[in-house]
């Protein structure tokens, strides 16, 4: 299944950002593209430590969402580098990052 160009996508619902602002009456989905399975697992673990992130999943295909129901933010290692650091949010909450 895995090829040299295989991407992984970690998807999650941001409960804090859903339902207001640009996501008025919508669900705010965050999609983070990863180059390797190990990156995807790190991003997944970091997402699971954040209380506002729900329904965290790893996908092997780029997810699509109905624009009438969802607002989607797509990111990667370039613009969200801290998500790719092991235990980043746990360390940060203890003042260690």
BAMAR-401586 format. One record per atom (N, C-alpha, C): residue number from 1; residue in three letters; x, y, z. Coordinates in nm, 2 decimals. Layout:
BEGIN
{fise NUM,"ALA",{X,Y,Z}}
...
***
This chain:
BEGIN
{fise 1,"UNK",{0.08,-0.12,0.00}}
{fise 1,"UNK",{0.00,0.00,0.00}}
{fise 1,"UNK",{0.09,0.13,0.00}}
{fise 2,"UNK",{0.19,0.13,0.08}}
{fise 2,"UNK",{0.27,0.25,0.09}}
{fise 2,"UNK",{0.36,0.27,-0.03}}
{fise 3,"UNK",{0.37,0.38,-0.08}}
{fise 3,"UNK",{0.46,0.41,-0.19}}
{fise 3,"UNK",{0.55,0.53,-0.15}}
{fise 4,"UNK",{0.64,0.56,-0.23}}
{fise 4,"UNK",{0.74,0.66,-0.20}}
{fise 4,"UNK",{0.67,0.80,-0.18}}
{fise 5,"UNK",{0.56,0.82,-0.25}}
{fise 5,"UNK",{0.49,0.95,-0.24}}
{fise 5,"UNK",{0.37,0.95,-0.15}}
{fise 6,"UNK",{0.35,0.84,-0.07}}
{fise 6,"UNK",{0.24,0.83,0.02}}
{fise 6,"UNK",{0.23,0.94,0.12}}
{fise 7,"UNK",{0.12,1.01,0.13}}
{fise 7,"UNK",{0.10,1.11,0.23}}
{fise 7,"UNK",{0.00,1.05,0.33}}
{fise 8,"UNK",{0.01,1.11,0.45}}
{fise 8,"UNK",{-0.08,1.07,0.56}}
{fise 8,"UNK",{-0.15,1.20,0.60}}
{fise 9,"UNK",{-0.28,1.19,0.64}}
{fise 9,"UNK",{-0.35,1.31,0.69}}
{fise 9,"UNK",{-0.41,1.28,0.82}}
{fise 10,"UNK",{-0.38,1.37,0.92}}
{fise 10,"UNK",{-0.43,1.36,1.05}}
{fise 10,"UNK",{-0.55,1.46,1.05}}
{fise 11,"UNK",{-0.67,1.41,1.08}}
{fise 11,"UNK",{-0.79,1.50,1.08}}
{fise 11,"UNK",{-0.84,1.51,1.22}}
{fise 12,"UNK",{-0.90,1.62,1.25}}
{fise 12,"UNK",{-0.96,1.64,1.38}}
{fise 12,"UNK",{-1.07,1.75,1.38}}
{fise 13,"UNK",{-1.16,1.74,1.47}}
{fise 13,"UNK",{-1.26,1.85,1.48}}
{fise 13,"UNK",{-1.21,1.94,1.60}}
{fise 14,"UNK",{-1.20,2.07,1.57}}
{fise 14,"UNK",{-1.16,2.17,1.67}}
{fise 14,"UNK",{-1.29,2.22,1.73}}
{fise 15,"UNK",{-1.32,2.17,1.85}}
{fise 15,"UNK",{-1.45,2.20,1.92}}
{fise 15,"UNK",{-1.45,2.35,1.96}}
{fise 16,"UNK",{-1.34,2.40,1.99}}
{fise 16,"UNK",{-1.33,2.54,2.04}}
{fise 16,"UNK",{-1.37,2.64,1.92}}
{fise 17,"UNK",{-1.31,2.61,1.80}}
{fise 17,"UNK",{-1.33,2.70,1.69}}
{fise 17,"UNK",{-1.46,2.67,1.61}}
{fise 18,"UNK",{-1.53,2.57,1.64}}
{fise 18,"UNK",{-1.65,2.53,1.57}}
{fise 18,"UNK",{-1.77,2.62,1.61}}
{fise 19,"UNK",{-1.85,2.66,1.52}}
{fise 19,"UNK",{-1.98,2.72,1.55}}
{fise 19,"UNK",{-1.98,2.87,1.57}}
{fise 20,"UNK",{-1.87,2.93,1.54}}
{fise 20,"UNK",{-1.86,3.08,1.55}}
{fise 20,"UNK",{-1.76,3.14,1.46}}
{fise 21,"UNK",{-1.76,3.27,1.44}}
{fise 21,"UNK",{-1.66,3.33,1.35}}
{fise 21,"UNK",{-1.68,3.28,1.21}}
{fise 22,"UNK",{-1.57,3.25,1.15}}
{fise 22,"UNK",{-1.57,3.20,1.01}}
{fise 22,"UNK",{-1.64,3.06,1.01}}
{fise 23,"UNK",{-1.65,2.99,1.12}}
{fise 23,"UNK",{-1.72,2.86,1.12}}
{fise 23,"UNK",{-1.86,2.87,1.18}}
{fise 24,"UNK",{-1.92,2.99,1.17}}
{fise 24,"UNK",{-2.06,3.01,1.22}}
{fise 24,"UNK",{-2.15,2.90,1.16}}
{fise 25,"UNK",{-2.21,2.82,1.25}}
{fise 25,"UNK",{-2.30,2.72,1.21}}
{fise 25,"UNK",{-2.23,2.60,1.13}}
{fise 26,"UNK",{-2.10,2.59,1.15}}
{fise 26,"UNK",{-2.03,2.49,1.08}}
{fise 26,"UNK",{-1.93,2.42,1.18}}
{fise 27,"UNK",{-1.88,2.30,1.14}}
{fise 27,"UNK",{-1.78,2.23,1.21}}
{fise 27,"UNK",{-1.65,2.27,1.16}}
{fise 28,"UNK",{-1.55,2.30,1.25}}
{fise 28,"UNK",{-1.42,2.34,1.21}}
{fise 28,"UNK",{-1.33,2.21,1.21}}
{fise 29,"UNK",{-1.28,2.17,1.09}}
{fise 29,"UNK",{-1.20,2.06,1.08}}
{fise 29,"UNK",{-1.05,2.11,1.05}}
{fise 30,"UNK",{-0.96,2.04,1.12}}
{fise 30,"UNK",{-0.82,2.07,1.10}}
{fise 30,"UNK",{-0.76,1.95,1.03}}
{fise 31,"UNK",{-0.69,1.97,0.92}}
{fise 31,"UNK",{-0.63,1.86,0.85}}
{fise 31,"UNK",{-0.48,1.89,0.84}}
{fise 32,"UNK",{-0.39,1.80,0.89}}
{fise 32,"UNK",{-0.25,1.82,0.89}}
{fise 32,"UNK",{-0.19,1.71,0.80}}
{fise 33,"UNK",{-0.12,1.75,0.69}}
{fise 33,"UNK",{-0.06,1.66,0.60}}
{fise 33,"UNK",{0.08,1.62,0.65}}
{fise 34,"UNK",{0.11,1.49,0.65}}
{fise 34,"UNK",{0.23,1.43,0.70}}
{fise 34,"UNK",{0.30,1.35,0.59}}
{fise 35,"UNK",{0.43,1.35,0.59}}
{fise 35,"UNK",{0.51,1.28,0.49}}
{fise 35,"UNK",{0.53,1.14,0.52}}
{fise 36,"UNK",{0.53,1.10,0.65}}
{fise 36,"UNK",{0.56,0.97,0.69}}
{fise 36,"UNK",{0.46,0.92,0.79}}
{fise 37,"UNK",{0.45,0.79,0.81}}
{fise 37,"UNK",{0.36,0.73,0.91}}
{fise 37,"UNK",{0.40,0.78,1.05}}
{fise 38,"UNK",{0.53,0.79,1.08}}
{fise 38,"UNK",{0.58,0.83,1.21}}
{fise 38,"UNK",{0.54,0.98,1.24}}
{fise 39,"UNK",{0.55,1.06,1.14}}
{fise 39,"UNK",{0.50,1.20,1.15}}
{fise 39,"UNK",{0.35,1.20,1.19}}
{fise 40,"UNK",{0.28,1.12,1.12}}
{fise 40,"UNK",{0.13,1.11,1.14}}
{fise 40,"UNK",{0.10,1.07,1.28}}
{fise 41,"UNK",{0.18,0.97,1.33}}
{fise 41,"UNK",{0.16,0.92,1.47}}
{fise 41,"UNK",{0.19,1.03,1.57}}
{fise 42,"UNK",{0.30,1.11,1.54}}
{fise 42,"UNK",{0.33,1.21,1.64}}
{fise 42,"UNK",{0.23,1.32,1.64}}
{fise 43,"UNK",{0.18,1.36,1.52}}
{fise 43,"UNK",{0.07,1.46,1.51}}
{fise 43,"UNK",{-0.06,1.41,1.58}}
{fise 44,"UNK",{-0.09,1.28,1.56}}
{fise 44,"UNK",{-0.20,1.22,1.62}}
{fise 44,"UNK",{-0.19,1.23,1.77}}
{fise 45,"UNK",{-0.08,1.18,1.82}}
{fise 45,"UNK",{-0.06,1.19,1.97}}
{fise 45,"UNK",{-0.07,1.33,2.03}}
{fise 46,"UNK",{-0.01,1.42,1.96}}
{fise 46,"UNK",{-0.02,1.56,2.00}}
{fise 46,"UNK",{-0.17,1.61,2.00}}
{fise 47,"UNK",{-0.24,1.58,1.90}}
{fise 47,"UNK",{-0.38,1.62,1.89}}
{fise 47,"UNK",{-0.46,1.56,2.01}}
{fise 48,"UNK",{-0.43,1.43,2.04}}
{fise 48,"UNK",{-0.51,1.36,2.15}}
{fise 48,"UNK",{-0.48,1.43,2.28}}
{fise 49,"UNK",{-0.37,1.50,2.30}}
{fise 49,"UNK",{-0.35,1.57,2.43}}
{fise 49,"UNK",{-0.42,1.70,2.44}}
{fise 50,"UNK",{-0.48,1.75,2.34}}
{fise 50,"UNK",{-0.55,1.88,2.34}}
{fise 50,"UNK",{-0.70,1.86,2.36}}
{fise 51,"UNK",{-0.75,1.91,2.46}}
{fise 51,"UNK",{-0.89,1.89,2.50}}
{fise 51,"UNK",{-0.99,1.94,2.40}}
{fise 52,"UNK",{-0.95,2.04,2.32}}
{fise 52,"UNK",{-1.04,2.10,2.22}}
{fise 52,"UNK",{-1.05,2.02,2.09}}
{fise 53,"UNK",{-0.96,1.92,2.08}}
{fise 53,"UNK",{-0.96,1.84,1.95}}
{fise 53,"UNK",{-1.03,1.71,1.98}}
{fise 54,"UNK",{-1.13,1.68,1.89}}
{fise 54,"UNK",{-1.21,1.56,1.90}}
{fise 54,"UNK",{-1.21,1.49,1.77}}
{fise 55,"UNK",{-1.25,1.36,1.77}}
{fise 55,"UNK",{-1.26,1.28,1.65}}
{fise 55,"UNK",{-1.12,1.29,1.57}}
{fise 56,"UNK",{-1.02,1.25,1.63}}
{fise 56,"UNK",{-0.88,1.25,1.57}}
{fise 56,"UNK",{-0.86,1.12,1.50}}
{fise 57,"UNK",{-0.82,1.13,1.37}}
{fise 57,"UNK",{-0.81,1.01,1.28}}
{fise 57,"UNK",{-0.69,1.03,1.19}}
{fise 58,"UNK",{-0.63,0.92,1.15}}
{fise 58,"UNK",{-0.53,0.92,1.04}}
{fise 58,"UNK",{-0.59,0.87,0.92}}
{fise 59,"UNK",{-0.57,0.94,0.81}}
{fise 59,"UNK",{-0.63,0.89,0.68}}
{fise 59,"UNK",{-0.51,0.88,0.58}}
{fise 60,"UNK",{-0.53,0.78,0.49}}
{fise 60,"UNK",{-0.43,0.76,0.38}}
{fise 60,"UNK",{-0.47,0.83,0.25}}
{fise 61,"UNK",{-0.58,0.89,0.25}}
{fise 61,"UNK",{-0.63,0.97,0.14}}
{fise 61,"UNK",{-0.67,1.11,0.19}}
{fise 62,"UNK",{-0.65,1.21,0.11}}
{fise 62,"UNK",{-0.68,1.35,0.15}}
{fise 62,"UNK",{-0.84,1.36,0.17}}
{fise 63,"UNK",{-0.88,1.39,0.29}}
{fise 63,"UNK",{-1.02,1.40,0.32}}
{fise 63,"UNK",{-1.09,1.52,0.24}}
{fise 64,"UNK",{-1.22,1.50,0.22}}
{fise 64,"UNK",{-1.30,1.60,0.16}}
{fise 64,"UNK",{-1.42,1.62,0.25}}
{fise 65,"UNK",{-1.46,1.75,0.26}}
{fise 65,"UNK",{-1.57,1.78,0.35}}
{fise 65,"UNK",{-1.67,1.87,0.27}}
{fise 66,"UNK",{-1.79,1.85,0.30}}
{fise 66,"UNK",{-1.90,1.94,0.24}}
{fise 66,"UNK",{-1.88,2.08,0.29}}
{fise 67,"UNK",{-1.86,2.18,0.20}}
{fise 67,"UNK",{-1.83,2.31,0.24}}
{fise 67,"UNK",{-1.95,2.38,0.31}}
{fise 68,"UNK",{-2.07,2.32,0.29}}
{fise 68,"UNK",{-2.19,2.38,0.36}}
{fise 68,"UNK",{-2.19,2.35,0.51}}
{fise 69,"UNK",{-2.12,2.24,0.55}}
{fise 69,"UNK",{-2.13,2.19,0.69}}
{fise 69,"UNK",{-1.99,2.21,0.76}}
{fise 70,"UNK",{-1.89,2.23,0.69}}
{fise 70,"UNK",{-1.75,2.23,0.75}}
{fise 70,"UNK",{-1.67,2.35,0.70}}
{fise 71,"UNK",{-1.59,2.40,0.78}}
{fise 71,"UNK",{-1.48,2.49,0.74}}
{fise 71,"UNK",{-1.35,2.41,0.77}}
{fise 72,"UNK",{-1.26,2.40,0.67}}
{fise 72,"UNK",{-1.14,2.32,0.68}}
{fise 72,"UNK",{-1.02,2.40,0.68}}
{fise 73,"UNK",{-0.93,2.38,0.77}}
{fise 73,"UNK",{-0.80,2.44,0.77}}
{fise 73,"UNK",{-0.70,2.33,0.74}}
{fise 74,"UNK",{-0.62,2.35,0.63}}
{fise 74,"UNK",{-0.52,2.25,0.59}}
{fise 74,"UNK",{-0.38,2.30,0.62}}
{fise 75,"UNK",{-0.30,2.22,0.69}}
{fise 75,"UNK",{-0.17,2.26,0.73}}
{fise 75,"UNK",{-0.07,2.15,0.71}}
{fise 76,"UNK",{0.06,2.18,0.73}}
{fise 76,"UNK",{0.17,2.08,0.71}}
{fise 76,"UNK",{0.28,2.12,0.80}}
{fise 77,"UNK",{0.39,2.05,0.79}}
{fise 77,"UNK",{0.51,2.07,0.88}}
{fise 77,"UNK",{0.57,2.21,0.87}}
{fise 78,"UNK",{0.55,2.28,0.75}}
{fise 78,"UNK",{0.61,2.41,0.73}}
{fise 78,"UNK",{0.54,2.51,0.82}}
{fise 79,"UNK",{0.40,2.51,0.82}}
{fise 79,"UNK",{0.33,2.61,0.89}}
{fise 79,"UNK",{0.28,2.57,1.03}}
{fise 80,"UNK",{0.29,2.44,1.06}}
{fise 80,"UNK",{0.26,2.39,1.20}}
{fise 80,"UNK",{0.37,2.30,1.25}}
{fise 81,"UNK",{0.49,2.35,1.26}}
{fise 81,"UNK",{0.61,2.27,1.30}}
{fise 81,"UNK",{0.60,2.21,1.43}}
{fise 82,"UNK",{0.54,2.28,1.53}}
{fise 82,"UNK",{0.53,2.22,1.67}}
{fise 82,"UNK",{0.45,2.10,1.68}}
{fise 83,"UNK",{0.35,2.08,1.59}}
{fise 83,"UNK",{0.27,1.96,1.59}}
{fise 83,"UNK",{0.35,1.84,1.56}}
{fise 84,"UNK",{0.47,1.85,1.50}}
{fise 84,"UNK",{0.55,1.74,1.46}}
{fise 84,"UNK",{0.66,1.71,1.56}}
{fise 85,"UNK",{0.66,1.78,1.68}}
{fise 85,"UNK",{0.75,1.75,1.78}}
{fise 85,"UNK",{0.69,1.66,1.89}}
{fise 86,"UNK",{0.75,1.55,1.92}}
{fise 86,"UNK",{0.70,1.45,2.01}}
{fise 86,"UNK",{0.66,1.52,2.15}}
{fise 87,"UNK",{0.54,1.49,2.19}}
{fise 87,"UNK",{0.49,1.54,2.32}}
{fise 87,"UNK",{0.50,1.69,2.33}}
{fise 88,"UNK",{0.49,1.77,2.23}}
{fise 88,"UNK",{0.51,1.91,2.23}}
{fise 88,"UNK",{0.41,1.98,2.33}}
{fise 89,"UNK",{0.29,1.95,2.32}}
{fise 89,"UNK",{0.19,2.02,2.40}}
{fise 89,"UNK",{0.19,1.98,2.54}}
{fise 90,"UNK",{0.23,1.85,2.57}}
{fise 90,"UNK",{0.25,1.81,2.71}}
{fise 90,"UNK",{0.37,1.89,2.77}}
{fise 91,"UNK",{0.48,1.90,2.70}}
{fise 91,"UNK",{0.59,1.97,2.75}}
{fise 91,"UNK",{0.57,2.11,2.77}}
{fise 92,"UNK",{0.49,2.17,2.67}}
{fise 92,"UNK",{0.46,2.31,2.68}}
{fise 92,"UNK",{0.38,2.35,2.80}}
{fise 93,"UNK",{0.28,2.26,2.83}}
{fise 93,"UNK",{0.19,2.29,2.95}}
{fise 93,"UNK",{0.27,2.28,3.08}}
{fise 94,"UNK",{0.39,2.21,3.08}}
{fise 94,"UNK",{0.47,2.21,3.20}}
{fise 94,"UNK",{0.58,2.31,3.19}}
{fise 95,"UNK",{0.58,2.40,3.09}}
{fise 95,"UNK",{0.69,2.50,3.08}}
{fise 95,"UNK",{0.82,2.44,3.03}}
{fise 96,"UNK",{0.82,2.33,2.96}}
{fise 96,"UNK",{0.94,2.27,2.92}}
{fise 96,"UNK",{0.97,2.28,2.77}}
{fise 97,"UNK",{0.88,2.35,2.70}}
{fise 97,"UNK",{0.90,2.36,2.55}}
{fise 97,"UNK",{0.91,2.51,2.52}}
***
